[in-house]
Amino acid sequence: MPSPQQKKNGGGGDSAKIAAEPQPTPQGKTKIAERLQKAADEATAEKNKNRSPELIPLTEEYEAMKKKLRRLIAVVKSYAEKTGQMNAARDELVNHLAQMSRKSPLYDSIGSELDGEAKEALKAIGQSPDGKVTVDQTATAWKERNDTEICSLKVVQELASAQAKVDAHEYREHVIDYVEEWEKIVTARVESGLKEVRTLHADRNHYENKVEQLRQKEHDMEAKGKTFPASQAEKLERNETKLTHAFTVHESCASKLCVIIEAATRDGWKDLYHVVKNYIQWESNRVGQESEIYCQLSGALTAMKTSFDEETGKMKE
């Protein structure tokens, strides 16, 4: 999943190799609906004939799958929320350390900040993560303007905070949105199918009861030696025809729904594959980007130690 940011930054190491994979499917363009429809279309009529009795156990499988999908939605959202909280806690910690370093010899390596131009660029990235300017480009431009390769602790965190907003946007698009769409498509398709089958089943029951009553009436009259009226015989024939049609339509719809439920549940691993692929690619990219930013802390640490040694050395003189 090369993110827009990683494509422009060039990436590095193993994360760059993973980033070479194709982009994950964005929301609204998953193939889940098409896959379910294809399964129904390709099911042979003979193989899937009169499967309505199977709907009860298959519906139980669907209900279990629906619970798992809704739990997955809750989990992926929880991850995003907790990651956001962790990033906010980092910001809070670094901001407080930077504040404490003011008016001290350590300020340059701890609390010095990006200039206004860089701050505006990072703000724009946060508002539009898919924009043309990247965090890496912003950092490079800032270093060139200030003729330095050293980033303070505060600057590193400012860059990391901006990158975290990009990561959060991509996680929402490629993981959360995908899972939500998965659940929405499966639920809508199966629920509408179940509703239609229940309606058709009611029609079938209606004609089964009418035919049964008319046949019983015919049987009772024949037992008494009476002739079944022609009008009643015609009525029986009409309802038998309607029953045959209702039976055929109900079984066809129920059998098709069985195939759809099986595709959604037993073949759900095909959709899970894309979710896991998107997550792994996103996580790998996130770790790679985060590492590239935070590895610059070694420069801040070296600069801080140099300042500390110089100042403590002066005190000894």
C-alpha positions, -999 to 999 in steps of 0.1 A, spaced: 0 0 0 23 28 -9 8 58 9 9 91 -9 34 103 16 57 72 12 55 74 -26 69 109 -24 93 103 4 109 73 -13 106 51 18 134 27 29 143 -7 40 117 -35 43 88 -9 45 97 3 11 96 -32 -3 61 -37 11 51 -3 -2 58 -15 -37 26 -35 -35 -6 -21 -53 -27 4 -35 -55 -11 -14 -90 -6 -26 -106 26 -14 -140 29 1 -169 25 -23 -148 3 -47 -146 -30 -29 -155 -61 -49 -175 -77 -21 -210 -70 -36 -197 -82 -70 -183 -114 -54 -216 -122 -37 -235 -116 -69 -211 -137 -90 -215 -166 -66 -253 -164 -69 -251 -161 -107 -227 -190 -111 -247 -214 -89 -263 -241 -111 -301 -245 -108 -299 -282 -103 -272 -281 -76 -291 -254 -56 -326 -268 -60 -350 -267 -31 -326 -256 -4 -350 -236 17 -346 -260 47 -309 -251 48 -317 -214 55 -322 -219 92 -286 -232 99 -272 -208 73 -289 -179 89 -273 -189 122 -239 -188 104 -247 -154 90 -257 -140 125 -224 -152 139 -205 -136 110 -224 -104 115 -213 -103 151 -177 -109 142 -178 -81 116 -193 -56 140 -167 -66 166 -140 -61 140 -154 -26 133 -152 -18 170 -116 -32 173 -102 -13 143 -118 19 155 -104 13 190 -69 9 176 -73 42 158 -85 59 190 -58 45 212 -31 54 186 -44 90 186 -43 91 224 -7 79 224 3 105 198 -15 132 219 4 120 250 37 122 232 29 158 221 20 167 256 52 152 271 75 169 245 57 202 248 62 202 286 99 192 282 104 220 257 88 245 280 111 235 309 141 239 286 134 276 280 162 300 290 185 271 296 216 260 276 196 229 265 169 249 247 183 246 212 185 208 213 152 203 232 127 232 228 136 251 196 108 249 171 101 249 133 98 283 116 65 297 106 68 285 70 73 249 81 45 251 106 21 263 80 32 235 56 26 209 83 -8 225 91 -18 222 55 -7 185 55 -29 179 85 -59 195 68 -53 177 35 -32 145 40 -35 137 3 -19 169 -8 13 173 -28 36 184 0 49 158 24 63 159 59 97 148 46 98 175 20 88 201 47 116 189 70 141 190 42 131 226 32 133 237 68 168 222 72 180 240 40 166 273 51 183 270 85 215 254 72 213 225 97 209 188 98 201 187 135 165 186 147 156 194 183 133 171 203 105 196 197 110 197 159 112 159 157 78 157 175 63 184 153 72 163 123 60 131 139 27 147 149 21 158 113 30 124 100 6 108 125 -23 128 110 -14 114 75 -12 79 89 -46 83 107 -62 94 74 -48 65 55 -58 40 82 -94 54 81 -95 51 43 -78 17 38 -88 -2 70 -118 12 88 -137 22 57 -130 -12 41 -143 -31 72 -174 -9 75 -182 -14 39 -177 -51 42 -202 -53 71 -226 -29 53 -227 -49 20 -231 -83 36 -257 -72 61 -278 -53 35 -276 -81 9 -285 -109 34 -311 -90 54 -330 -79 22 -328 -115 10 -342 -129 42 -370 -103 41 -379 -114 6 -378 -151 14 -401 -146 44 -426 -127 22 -425 -155 -4 -428 -181 23 -459 -165 36 -474 -165 1 -465 -202 -2 -481 -210 31 -512 -191 21 -518 -212 -10 -508 -244 8 -535 -238 33 -561 -229 7 -553 -260 -14 -554 -282 17 -588 -269 27 -603 -273 -8 -589 -309 -11 -602 -318 23 -636 -304 13 -635 -325 -19 -625 -356 1 -653 -351 26 -679 -347 -2 -667 -378 -20 -669 -397 12 -705 -388 15 -712 -397 -21 -717 -361 -32 -702 -345 -63 -677 -317 -58 -691 -286 -74 -674 -275 -107 -668 -240 -93 -650 -254 -64 -630 -278 -86 -620 -248 -108 -610 -229 -76 -589 -258 -65 -572 -260 -98 -564 -222 -98 -550 -224 -63 -529 -255 -71 -514 -235 -101 -507 -206 -78 -492 -229 -52 -469 -244 -78 -458 -209 -88 -454 -198 -52 -434 -229 -43 -411 -225 -73 -405 -188 -67 -399 -193 -29 -375 -222 -34 -356 -203 -62 -352 -172 -40 -343 -193 -9 -317 -214 -27 -301 -183 -42 -300 -167 -7 -283 -199 6 -255 -194 -20 -251 -158 -10 -249 -165 27 -223 -193 20 -203 -168 0 -205 -142 27 -197 -166 56 -177 -196 45 -159 -177 18 -156 -146 39 -118 -152 42 -116 -138 7 -127 -104 20 -106 -109 52 -75 -112 30 -79 -77 17 -84 -62 51 -53 -79 66 -33 -70 35 -43 -33 38 -35 -33 75 -1 -50 72 9 -26 44 -4 4 64 13 -7 96 46 -13 78 45 21 62 36 37 95 65 21 113 89 30 85 78 66 84 79 69 122 113 54 124 127 77 98 115 107 118 124 95 153 158 83 143 167 120 141 165 121 179 201 108 180 212 141 166 192 160 193 207 138 219 243 144 207 237 181 205 222 182 240 251 162 255 276 186 238 258 216 253 256 199 287 293 190 287 303 226 276 282 242 303 293 219 331 329 223 319 326 261 323 314 256 358 344 236 367 368 263 354 
